Amino acid sequence: MGKLTILALRVVIAMVLAGSLFVQVWMVPLLSTDLVEVGAPDGPRITLLVIVVLGILCMQVVAVCVWRLLTMVRRGTVFSHGAFRFVDIIFGAVSVAALLMFTIAALLAPGDIAPGVVLLICGAALMIGGVALLVLILRTLLAQAVARDVEAAGLRAELDEVI
């Protein structure tokens, strides 16, 4: 991966982190005010706000882990056991985000919300769950690459002894 690509990804991640922080600090209180003005009951309103904040937190965790993985790529150490920790955290955060999205659908289902909207939210939860499974597949590929790298290092050491 080129240095320009890593730099571009870091710029995007920094913008995502700044934007998500803005949403957490500025937009969520405004959303709470709007829900109060509409007359939403306190229980579902607070639950929805907590889910939104936790969902944004999941995105921030993923962004930080991707940043760390980019650092490992730049240093040439991404094919090591240390990368598994960040990939596992990404898998966990994306899985939690899928559950949070499904919880929103379950929260909205008994209300006056159109069933199509609830189904769309369920579809979004399913897609986020699919991303979690994709991360799991990529983790498996990373494990295979690390195993091959260890095997190649062993063969290189044997070859050095022969020479």
N, C-alpha and C positions, 0 to 999 in steps of 0.2 A: 504494500500500500504506500503510495507516494506521500511525501511530506505535505503537498498542497491539499490532498484529499483529507489527511488527518487534520490539517488546519481548518479546512472548510467544515468538517464534522464538529470540531470543537467550537467553532463560531455558532453553528446551529444549536449545539447542546447548551452553550452559554445563553443564547437567546431564549431557548425553551425554559431553562431554569429561571431566568429573569421574568419571563412572561408568566410562568406558573406561580412564582412568588407574588407577582402583582395580582393575579387572580385570587390567591389565597388571602392576601391582606386587604385588597380593595373590593373585588367583585363579590366575594362570598358574603360579606356584610350587606352589600346592596341587594343581593339575592334574598337574604333573610328579611330585609325591610320590605321588599316587593311581596314576599310570601305573607308577611304579616298584614300588609295592606289588602291583599286579596282575601284574607280571612282564613288562611290555612291553619288547621289545628296545630297546637304546639308540638305534640309527639311526632307526627310525620314530618313536620317542618324541620325540627332539630335533627331527626334521623337523616333526612335528605341532605342537610348541610354537613353533617358528620361524614356521610358517604362521599360527598363532593370533595371535602378536604382530604379524606383518606385516599381517594382516587388520584388527586393531584400529587399527594405524597408518594404514591406508587410510581407515578411518572417521574418524579424527581429522583427517586431511588434508582430507577432504570437509567436515567441520564447520567447519574454519578458513576454507576457501574460501567456504563459504556465508555465514559471518559477514562476510567481506570484501565479498561481493556485497550483503549487507544494508546495509552501510555505504554502498556506492555508491548503493543505492536511496534511502536516507535523504537523501543529498546531491543526488540527482537526476542522477547521472552514470553510471548503469548502462548507458545506451545509448551507450557509447563503446568504443573499441578496447581500453581497459584491462580491460574485463570479460572479454574473450576469454581472457586468461591464466588467470583463475580457473576459467572453464568448461572450458578444456582440461585443467587440473590435475584437476578433478573427473572428467572423462571418463577420464583416465589412471588415477586411483586406483580408480574403479569397475571399470574393465577388469582391473586387476591383482587386485582382490578376486575377480572372477569366475574368473580363472585359479587363484588360490589355493584357492578352493572346489573347483574341478575337480581340483586336485592332491590335496586331501584324499580325494576319491573314488577317485582312482587309487592313493593310498597304502593305502586300506582294502580295495580290491577283492580283492587276492590273499589276504587274511587270513580269519579265521573270521567276519567280519561278514556279516550276512544281505544277500543281493543287493538286497532292497528298500530297505535303508538306503542302500546305495551309489547306487541309482537316485534316491532322495530327495535325496541330496547333489548328484547330477548335475543334478537339476531345479532345486535352489537355485542352482547355478552358472549354469544357463541363465537363470533369472530375473534374477540380478544382471547377466548380460550384456545382457539386455533393458533394464535400467535404464541401462546404459552407452549403448546405442543411443538411448534416449529423451533422454539428455543431449546426444547428438550432434545429434538433431533440434532440440532447444531452442537449441543453439548456432547452427544454421542460421537459426532464426527470429530470434535476437538479431542475427545478421549482417544479415539483411534489415531489421530495425528500425533498425540503425545507419546502413545505407545510405539509408534513407528520411529519417532525421533529418538526415544531411548534405545530401541533396537539398533538404529543406525549408529548411535554413539558407541554402543558395545562392539559392533562390527568394525567401526573405525579404530577402536582401541586394539582389537585383535590384529587388525592389519598393520597398525603401527608396531606392534610387538614382532610381527613376522619380518617387517622391513628393517 
